[in-house]
Amino acid sequence: MISARKLLITAATFSLYLTTASPILAQSQNVTLCPENIFGSGNCTKLANATFNGIIGTIFTYLLIAGALVAIIFLIWGGIKWITSRGDKTKVESARYTIIGAIIGLIIVFASFLIINLVTNTLFKVSDVTQLEPPSLTN
């Protein structure tokens, strides 16, 4: 059981920490949230100068990253299921199917990346998805 003396010492130490932490961490200079040397123009978001090409390229990139992360999480989950199966045949089979599905998912993610690059290179003569031009009615 915690004695009253230990509780009092802990409370005093904690209150001393709280009272001295604020002045030490105080800053006297102005801090800008978006310094120009990091983002170039001082904009925190790149949506101020966003183009269709950049948005499509960013969406493709985030989807590919999300797909790869989901596949890796399922791969880890399948490994954990396999380790915790304790030799039970049905659980080992379930874990094996999870791992095989995750590997197939990773192959699909990487294949989609290659297909997107191949299509943009071949059809649109663009080396990067972010340089893709939307179709227009005037040209």
Phi and psi in degrees as GROMACS dihedral restraints (atoms count N, CA, C in turn):
[ dihedral_restraints ]
;  ai    aj    ak    al  type     phi  dphi    fc
    3     4     5     6     1   -76.7    20    10
    4     5     6     7     1   127.8    20    10
    6     7     8     9     1   -78.8    20    10
    7     8     9    10     1   161.4    20    10
    9    10    11    12     1   -66.1    20    10
   10    11    12    13     1   -32.1    20    10
   12    13    14    15     1   -67.2    20    10
   13    14    15    16     1   -44.5    20    10
   15    16    17    18     1   -64.0    20    10
   16    17    18    19     1   -38.7    20    10
   18    19    20    21     1   -65.5    20    10
   19    20    21    22     1   -40.5    20    10
   21    22    23    24     1   -66.2    20    10
   22    23    24    25     1   -42.8    20    10
   24    25    26    27     1   -64.7    20    10
   25    26    27    28     1   -42.1    20    10
   27    28    29    30     1   -63.1    20    10
   28    29    30    31     1   -44.1    20    10
   30    31    32    33     1   -64.7    20    10
   31    32    33    34     1   -40.3    20    10
   33    34    35    36     1   -66.5    20    10
   34    35    36    37     1   -42.0    20    10
   36    37    38    39     1   -64.5    20    10
   37    38    39    40     1   -43.7    20    10
   39    40    41    42     1   -64.5    20    10
   40    41    42    43     1   -42.3    20    10
   42    43    44    45     1   -68.6    20    10
   43    44    45    46     1   -33.8    20    10
   45    46    47    48     1   -65.9    20    10
   46    47    48    49     1   -40.5    20    10
   48    49    50    51     1   -62.1    20    10
   49    50    51    52     1   -44.1    20    10
   51    52    53    54     1   -66.0    20    10
   52    53    54    55     1   -34.9    20    10
   54    55    56    57     1   -78.3    20    10
   55    56    57    58     1   -27.8    20    10
   57    58    59    60     1   -93.6    20    10
   58    59    60    61     1   -15.4    20    10
   60    61    62    63     1   -73.5    20    10
   61    62    63    64     1   -35.3    20    10
   63    64    65    66     1   -65.9    20    10
   64    65    66    67     1   -50.0    20    10
   66    67    68    69     1   -64.7    20    10
   67    68    69    70     1   -31.0    20    10
   69    70    71    72     1   -69.7    20    10
   70    71    72    73     1   -37.7    20    10
   72    73    74    75     1   -87.2    20    10
   73    74    75    76     1    -2.9    20    10
   75    76    77    78     1   -68.9    20    10
   76    77    78    79     1   143.2    20    10
   78    79    80    81     1  -116.8    20    10
   79    80    81    82     1   138.5    20    10
   81    82    83    84     1   -98.2    20    10
   82    83    84    85     1   -10.1    20    10
   84    85    86    87     1  -102.9    20    10
   85    86    87    88     1   158.8    20    10
   87    88    89    90     1   -74.8    20    10
   88    89    90    91     1   134.5    20    10
   90    91    92    93     1  -116.6    20    10
   91    92    93    94     1   123.2    20    10
   93    94    95    96     1   -87.5    20    10
   94    95    96    97     1   142.4    20    10
   96    97    98    99     1   -75.1    20    10
   97    98    99   100     1   -27.5    20    10
   99   100   101   102     1  -129.3    20    10
  100   101   102   103     1    83.4    20    10
  102   103   104   105     1   -64.4    20    10
  103   104   105   106     1   147.9    20    10
  105   106   107   108     1   -70.9    20    10
  106   107   108   109     1   -27.0    20    10
  108   109   110   111     1   -74.4    20    10
  109   110   111   112     1   -14.9    20    10
  111   112   113   114     1   -91.1    20    10
  112   113   114   115     1   -50.2    20    10
  114   115   116   117     1  -100.8    20    10
  115   116   117   118     1    -0.7    20    10
  117   118   119   120     1    89.6    20    10
  118   119   120   121     1   -64.6    20    10
  120   121   122   123     1  -103.9    20    10
  121   122   123   124     1     0.0    20    10
  123   124   125   126     1    89.1    20    10
  124   125   126   127     1     0.2    20    10
  126   127   128   129     1   -82.6    20    10
  127   128   129   130     1   132.3    20    10
  129   130   131   132     1   -71.3    20    10
  130   131   132   133     1   -34.4    20    10
  132   133   134   135     1  -115.5    20    10
  133   134   135   136     1   152.7    20    10
  135   136   137   138     1   -89.0    20    10
  136   137   138   139     1     6.2    20    10
  138   139   140   141     1   -72.0    20    10
  139   140   141   142     1   -18.0    20    10
  141   142   143   144     1   -65.1    20    10
  142   143   144   145     1   -35.0    20    10
  144   145   146   147     1  -113.6    20    10
  145   146   147   148     1    26.5    20    10
  147   148   149   150     1   -71.7    20    10
  148   149   150   151     1   141.6    20    10
  150   151   152   153     1  -119.8    20    10
  151   152   153   154     1   168.0    20    10
  153   154   155   156     1   -59.0    20    10
  154   155   156   157     1   -42.4    20    10
  156   157   158   159     1   -61.2    20    10
  157   158   159   160     1   -46.8    20    10
  159   160   161   162     1   -64.9    20    10
  160   161   162   163     1   -38.2    20    10
  162   163   164   165     1   -67.5    20    10
  163   164   165   166     1   -44.4    20    10
  165   166   167   168     1   -63.3    20    10
  166   167   168   169     1   -44.8    20    10
  168   169   170   171     1   -62.1    20    10
  169   170   171   172     1   -40.0    20    10
  171   172   173   174     1   -67.4    20    10
  172   173   174   175     1   -40.4    20    10
  174   175   176   177     1   -63.1    20    10
  175   176   177   178     1   -45.4    20    10
  177   178   179   180     1   -59.2    20    10
  178   179   180   181     1   -44.6    20    10
  180   181   182   183     1   -62.3    20    10
  181   182   183   184     1   -48.0    20    10
  183   184   185   186     1   -65.4    20    10
  184   185   186   187     1   -36.9    20    10
  186   187   188   189     1   -65.6    20    10
  187   188   189   190     1   -40.6    20    10
  189   190   191   192     1   -65.9    20    10
  190   191   192   193     1   -41.5    20    10
  192   193   194   195     1   -64.8    20    10
  193   194   195   196     1   -43.6    20    10
  195   196   197   198     1   -63.7    20    10
  196   197   198   199     1   -41.7    20    10
  198   199   200   201     1   -63.0    20    10
  199   200   201   202     1   -42.4    20    10
  201   202   203   204     1   -65.6    20    10
  202   203   204   205     1   -40.5    20    10
  204   205   206   207     1   -65.0    20    10
  205   206   207   208     1   -41.5    20    10
  207   208   209   210     1   -63.4    20    10
  208   209   210   211     1   -42.5    20    10
  210   211   212   213     1   -64.3    20    10
  211   212   213   214     1   -39.9    20    10
  213   214   215   216     1   -67.6    20    10
  214   215   216   217     1   -38.9    20    10
  216   217   218   219     1   -62.9    20    10
  217   218   219   220     1   -42.2    20    10
  219   220   221   222     1   -66.6    20    10
  220   221   222   223     1   -33.8    20    10
  222   223   224   225     1   -64.0    20    10
  223   224   225   226     1   -44.6    20    10
  225   226   227   228     1   -65.0    20    10
  226   227   228   229     1   -42.2    20    10
  228   229   230   231     1   -62.0    20    10
  229   230   231   232     1   -40.3    20    10
  231   232   233   234     1   -63.4    20    10
  232   233   234   235     1   -39.1    20    10
  234   235   236   237     1   -64.6    20    10
  235   236   237   238     1   -40.9    20    10
  237   238   239   240     1   -65.4    20    10
  238   239   240   241     1   -41.2    20    10
  240   241   242   243     1   -61.7    20    10
  241   242   243   244     1   -39.2    20    10
  243   244   245   246     1   -65.9    20    10
  244   245   246   247     1   -43.7    20    10
  246   247   248   249     1   -64.6    20    10
  247   248   249   250     1   -40.1    20    10
  249   250   251   252     1   -88.1    20    10
  250   251   252   253     1     5.1    20    10
  252   253   254   255     1   -74.4    20    10
  253   254   255   256     1   -22.3    20    10
  255   256   257   258     1    56.8    20    10
  256   257   258   259     1    35.2    20    10
  258   259   260   261     1    82.6    20    10
  259   260   261   262     1     0.9    20    10
  261   262   263   264     1   -69.0    20    10
  262   263   264   265     1   123.8    20    10
  264   265   266   267     1   -59.8    20    10
  265   266   267   268     1   -41.4    20    10
  267   268   269   270     1   -68.3    20    10
  268   269   270   271     1   -38.5    20    10
  270   271   272   273     1   -70.5    20    10
  271   272   273   274     1   -36.3    20    10
  273   274   275   276     1   -65.8    20    10
  274   275   276   277     1   -41.5    20    10
  276   277   278   279     1   -63.0    20    10
  277   278   279   280     1   -42.1    20    10
  279   280   281   282     1   -62.8    20    10
  280   281   282   283     1   -43.0    20    10
  282   283   284   285     1   -65.9    20    10
  283   284   285   286     1   -39.0    20    10
  285   286   287   288     1   -63.9    20    10
  286   287   288   289     1   -42.6    20    10
  288   289   290   291     1   -65.0    20    10
  289   290   291   292     1   -36.0    20    10
  291   292   293   294     1   -64.5    20    10
  292   293   294   295     1   -44.2    20    10
  294   295   296   297     1   -65.8    20    10
  295   296   297   298     1   -43.3    20    10
  297   298   299   300     1   -63.3    20    10
  298   299   300   301     1   -41.3    20    10
  300   301   302   303     1   -63.0    20    10
  301   302   303   304     1   -39.0    20    10
  303   304   305   306     1   -67.1    20    10
  304   305   306   307     1   -40.0    20    10
  306   307   308   309     1   -66.6    20    10
  307   308   309   310     1   -41.1    20    10
  309   310   311   312     1   -62.8    20    10
  310   311   312   313     1   -38.7    20    10
  312   313   314   315     1   -62.6    20    10
  313   314   315   316     1   -41.9    20    10
  315   316   317   318     1   -63.6    20    10
  316   317   318   319     1   -40.4    20    10
  318   319   320   321     1   -63.0    20    10
  319   320   321   322     1   -40.6    20    10
  321   322   323   324     1   -64.8    20    10
  322   323   324   325     1   -40.8    20    10
  324   325   326   327     1   -62.8    20    10
  325   326   327   328     1   -47.7    20    10
  327   328   329   330     1   -68.4    20    10
  328   329   330   331     1   -35.7    20    10
  330   331   332   333     1   -66.2    20    10
  331   332   333   334     1   -38.9    20    10
  333   334   335   336     1   -65.3    20    10
  334   335   336   337     1   -35.8    20    10
  336   337   338   339     1   -62.0    20    10
  337   338   339   340     1   -45.8    20    10
  339   340   341   342     1   -65.6    20    10
  340   341   342   343     1   -39.1    20    10
  342   343   344   345     1   -66.3    20    10
  343   344   345   346     1   -42.4    20    10
  345   346   347   348     1   -61.5    20    10
  346   347   348   349     1   -44.2    20    10
  348   349   350   351     1   -65.2    20    10
  349   350   351   352     1   -39.1    20    10
  351   352   353   354     1   -64.3    20    10
  352   353   354   355     1   -43.9    20    10
  354   355   356   357     1   -65.7    20    10
  355   356   357   358     1   -44.2    20    10
  357   358   359   360     1   -67.9    20    10
  358   359   360   361     1   -34.2    20    10
  360   361   362   363     1   -71.8    20    10
  361   362   363   364     1   -41.6    20    10
  363   364   365   366     1   -79.9    20    10
  364   365   366   367     1   -52.9    20    10
  366   367   368   369     1   -80.2    20    10
  367   368   369   370     1   -41.5    20    10
  369   370   371   372     1  -104.0    20    10
  370   371   372   373     1    -2.2    20    10
  372   373   374   375     1    53.8    20    10
  373   374   375   376     1    42.8    20    10
  375   376   377   378     1  -122.4    20    10
  376   377   378   379     1   132.8    20    10
  378   379   380   381     1   -84.6    20    10
  379   380   381   382     1   -15.2    20    10
  381   382   383   384     1  -135.9    20    10
  382   383   384   385     1   143.6    20    10
  384   385   386   387     1   -64.4    20    10
  385   386   387   388     1   -29.9    20    10
  387   388   389   390     1   -71.3    20    10
  388   389   390   391     1   -11.7    20    10
  390   391   392   393     1   -97.1    20    10
  391   392   393   394     1     7.6    20    10
  393   394   395   396     1   -68.4    20    10
  394   395   396   397     1   130.8    20    10
  396   397   398   399     1   -97.2    20    10
  397   398   399   400     1   134.1    20    10
  399   400   401   402     1   -71.7    20    10
  400   401   402   403     1   151.1    20    10
  402   403   404   405     1   -68.0    20    10
  403   404   405   406     1   144.8    20    10
  405   406   407   408     1  -127.7    20    10
  406   407   408   409     1   157.6    20    10
  408   409   410   411     1   -86.4    20    10
  409   410   411   412     1   -18.1    20    10
  411   412   413   414     1   -84.6    20    10
  412   413   414   415     1   -27.3    20    10
